[in-house]
Amino acid sequence: MTHRTWSIGELAAATGLSVKTLRYYSDSGLLPVAERSGGGHRRYGPEAWERIGLIRRLRALDTPIAAITRVARGEQALGDLVAAELAAVQEQLTQLRWREATLGALDDCADGERLRRLEILARVQRLPEARRSLTDHWYRELPAEMPKRRLDLMIAMLSPEPSHDPSPAAALAYAEIHVLVSTPGFTRWTGDHAEEMRDAPAFYGEIDEAAALTAASVKEGLRPGPGPAVDAFVSAHARARRESDTPAFRRFLHALVSRSSGFDPRLRRYWGLLDTVTAGRSLNMTAAHAWLTKGLGLSITGTVPGAEDFGHGPAQGTRPAHQVHPGPAA
């Protein structure tokens, strides 16, 4: 082509785009006008050809005109646009996968159960809002005295980010978690150790050691029993209560933790549901609590007191965790 500038009709004929479309691009600021003809008509230079090529390539990817306009005007770099569009597509895919998992959970049950599942699954379809409601709940309910690092870690464990590709079972478990936290009295367990909260930073610092040792033992599949994990656990509680680590204190502590809400069926169910949601990537804290309780009992007598002694018995058996998070186990 030998023209230095082209009319909108000439551009339309050469590109196969309609005059109406080109005029829309021009009015939107996408096509720069090189000059006006004597009759006042817009004429376009070589830059318009380059811009049309860019528009066509981005429109082939369903990029919105508004986004293309920002790039054309220099308000957004092409790389930033691509990154933003990729993030948007990934979010859409996550939503679709959750919808697929939700429909799978609804498909694989009887009619009566289907209605129940539909009611609770509908609560978590807006994933950011669903997770925010969960994190907000735990920020309200966990002890205010808890050090921030520990608090943030516990929040991450108790309200994990939803999977980007959940199974039907994981989607249903995530919905069931939201039902559990709305149960009146569910978070009573967070006040089990008010006595230790007199010096919370020191208490949690020592509990961290016990939790890490317990998590490592559970991960390795070791049987509960006397050892460093139990000793660190007892030491943390003894110091917080200004007591000594004696057989009498161990009996007292064993009675306390055996009756604690670490054995509450609702809390155990919560951690079991988390296990399904995370595909076993996090340590089940009620399993760790049971491991420590049994180990503490063995450190006293070599046997574990029966459930009739304290009203509850520790859960039997633990499943090795694939990823260990420290945290208070009682």
N, C-alpha and C positions, 0 to 999 in steps of 0.2 A: 504494500500500500504506500502511495507517495504523498498522501495528505499529511499536513502538519497538524490539522485539527479536523474533527468530524462532528457532524450534526448528530442529534439523538436518533434520527431515522437511519443514518448510515451505520451507527453503532448497533442498532437493532438488527439491521440486515446482516451485518458481519458476524454478530455473536449468536444470533438465533433467539435472543431475549426480546420480549415485547417492549414497545415504546413505553407502555404504561409501567412496566417493571423498572425500566431504566430511569424513568422520571421519578418513580418512588425512591430509588437509590439516590438520585441526585438531590431530591428534596430533603432526604434524610442526612445529607452531608457525606454520603459514601462516595459519590463520584465528584471529583473536583472539576469545576468549570474553568477551562483555559481562557476563554474569551467570549465575548458576545458578537454576533454578526451585526451587520448594519441595521437589520430589522429587529435587533434585540434578542435574537434566538441564541440559546446556549450552544457553545461548541466545546468539544472535549479533546484534550491532548493525549499523548502516549501514556501518561500516568493513569488515565481512565481505563485503558486496556489492562494494565497491571492490577488495578483495583478490582475490575470485573473478574479477573482470574482468581484473586484471593477470595472474593465473595462466593464464587461458585464452589471453590474447594471447601470452604467452611460450611456453606449451606448443605453440601453433600453429607456433612457430618451432623446435620440438623442443628447447627449453631444458630441461636437466635440473632435476628438482625440487630437488636440493641447491643449485643455483645460484639458483633462484627464492627458496629459503628464506633464503639469505644476503642477498638484496635486501630481502626482507620484514622481516628482523630488523634491518636497518640496518647490516649488516656489510659490504655492498658497494653502491656507487652503481649505479643503473641504467645510466648511461653506461659505467662500468667493465665491467659485465657484457656490454653490447653489444660493446665493444671486444675483450674476451676471447673471446667467441663468434665474432666476425668473424675473429680471428686463428686460432682453431681450425679454422674452415671453410676458410680460405685454406690452411692446412697440409694439410688433408685433400685439397683440390683439387690441390695440388702433388704429393702422393703418388699420386693417381689419374692425373695427367698423366704422372708418371714410369712408372707401371705401363703406361699406354697406349704410351708411347715404347718401353719395354722389350719389350712384346709386338710392337710394330711391327718392332723390330730382330730379333726372333726369327722373325717371319713372313716376312721378306724375305731368306731364305737357304736353302741346301740343308741336308739333315738332318745331315750331319757337322759343318758349321759351326754349325748351330743348337745342337748339344750343347755346343760350345766357348763360344758366346756365352752360353748359359744359365748355365754355370759361373761366368763372370766377371761377368755382370750381376747374379747373385744376391748378389755381394759389396757392391753399392752401393745396395741397395733401402732401407736405413735411412740416409737422407741425412745427418742430423746426425752419426751415428757414422762414416759414410764420409768426410765432409769432415774430421772431427777426426783420423782416422787419417792423412790426407794432410798436414794442417798439423803434426801431431806429428812426422811423418817429416822434414819440412823444417826444423823447429826443431832437430831432432837433428843434421841433416846439414850445414846451412849454417854457415860459419865463426863461431865464438863471438866473434871479434874484430869482427865486422860491427856498426856502430852500430845501435842499436835501431830508429831510424826507417827505416833502409835495410832492416833485417831484416824488419820488419813489412810493408814494401812488397813485398819479394821474396816473402814468404809469401803475400801477397794475390794476386800474379801467378801463383805456382806452384800454388796450391791455391784457385782461385776458388770462390765460392759456387755451388752447382749452380743451373742455370736453373729457374725456376718452371714453365716450359712448354717442355721440351726436345723436340727432334726425335729420331727414332730414332737418327740418326747421332750426335747429341750425347750421348745416353745411353750408346751403345756406346763412344764415345771416352772418356767419363768412367770407364767400367769399365776400359778398356785402360790408362788412366793408372795406376790402382791396380796393375795387373799389372806395369807397367814399374818402379814404385818398389820392388817386391818382388824385382826381378832382382838377384842378387848383383853387387856392384861398380858398380851403376848410378851412384852418386853420387861416383865417383872424381873427377869434374870439379870438385867443390867445393874440392879441394885444389890446383888448378892453379897458384895464385899465392901460395904460402906466403911467398915472399920479400917480396912487397909488404905482407904483413900485419904487418911490423915496426912500421908506423905506420898502422894501419888507418883511423882517422878521417880523417887527411889524405888517404890514398889514395882512399878512397871519396868524399871531398868533391870531388876533382878528377875522378874517374871520373864523378860525377854530371853535370858539365858536358859531358864527352864524350858521355855517354849521351843527354843531352837534345838535343845538336846532331845526333847520329846519328839519333835518333828523328824529329826534325823533317825531316831529309833523306829518310829512308825514307818518311815520310808524304807528302812532296811528290813522291815518285817520282824523286828525283834519282839520277843514276848515281854509283857510287863514284868517288872521286878525291881528290887532295890538297885540303886545306882546313882550316877551323877544327875540325871534328870529329876528324879524324885528328891534328891538332896537339895538341889537348887530351888525346886518348887517349895519345899518345906522352909528353907532358909528365907525365901522372899516373904512368906506369910508370917514367920516367926518374928522377923525384924520389924515388919509393919505393925505387928501387935505388941511389940516390945516384950517378946517372950524368947525363951531358949528352945533350941531343937532338942527336945526330950521325948522319950517314949510317950509320956502323958500328952504332950502337945501334939504328937503325931496321931494319937488316938482321937483327940479333939478335932484336928484338921480333917481326918478321914471321915468322921461323922458329919462335919460341916459340908464337905464337898460331895459326900454321898447323898445328902439331902438337897443339894443345890439344884437350881433349874438347868444345870448342864445335862441333867437326866430328864428334863421336861420333854414329853413326847413331841410337843409342838416345835421346840427348838431343835430336837434331833431330826425332825422331819424337815425343818428349814435347811439345815446343813446337808441333808440327803438330797433335797431338791437342788441346792447349789452344786452338788456333785454332778447331777445330771446336766445342769445348765452349762457348767464349765468343762464337761467331759472328763471329770476326774483330775483336772489340773491343779486344784487347790487342796490343801490339807483340810480334812473334815475336823473342825474344832471340837465337836462333841465326841468324836472318836478319840481324839487326843486327850480330852477330859477323862474319858473312861479308862484309857491306858494309864494315865497318871494315878487315878483313883485306885485302880487295881494294884499298880506298883507300890503305892503308898501302903495299902493294906498288907501286902507281902513283906514290906520293910518292917512292919510292926510284929507280925506273928508268923510269917511264912505261909499264911493262908489268907484268903479274902473273906471278910465277914459276910454272912448271908444277907439277903435283901430284907429279911425280917428284923435285922438289928437296927436298921436305920430308915426303913420305909421305902428305900430304892436300892436297886442293885446296879452296878456298872454294866454297861453294854459289853457283850462278849464279842471279841474279835475286832480287828481293824483291817482296813484295806490300805496297802501301801500307796502313798501319794506320789504323784509324778513331779510336783512342784511344791516346794516347802515355803510357807510363809510363817514367820514368827507371830505369836499372838498369845494372849492370856488363855490358858486352858481351863480356867475355873472362874 
